[in-house]
Amino acid sequence: MTPALASTTALGFLVVMVVSGTQPVQRQLVPFEAKGLLKTAPEQVRRIELSRGAERITVVRTGERGWATPEGTDVGDEAGKRLSTAVQMMHASGPANEISAAELAGADVAAFELDPPRLVARLYGGDQAPILTARFGAHNPDGFLQYMRVEGDPRVYLMSRFIGQEWAEALSRSVGR
């Protein structure tokens, strides 16, 4: 093919695209699909209760990334970012593995440290009932995953340890203000 013919063909293709209004489809791109245990859109989470031992805080959404106590005290930019990121991770990141109730029957689950849990994150939408209560326990033996149980669900999930770590940091930065 000569350079002139190649140029004319390319120009013709561009003209057809402009006139038709369509853009080429990128078939190699996979559309995003949230696989997290939080099925509600992150923006719909209006209130969070976090607890770890004696540390407790309740925060309410004040904007896209803003969070404050119910009394109106801002928790700060760093804690606000971590809270928003943790909610987003609960929505987007699915479990690496799950242990069914049948597999747990008769097993010693004390090593999971879910009773009592190390950290509890309770997420609320617009009403009084929580839309998700996650109880984070110990890390797995490799240290890359963390045991987690969702209230009302008999399964134990293995989640990325970064999810529980984000909640723990958000709590530390919110309480430490």
Secondary structure, DSSP 8 states (H G I E B T S, - for coil): --HHHHHHHHHHHHHHHHHHT-----TT-------SS--S-GGG--EEEEEETTEEEEEEE-SSS-EE-TTS-B--HHHHHHHHHHHHHHHH---SEEE-HHHHTT---GGG-BTTBSEEEEEE-SSSSEEEEEEEEEE-TTSSEEEEEETT---EEEEEHHHHHHHHHHHHHHHT-
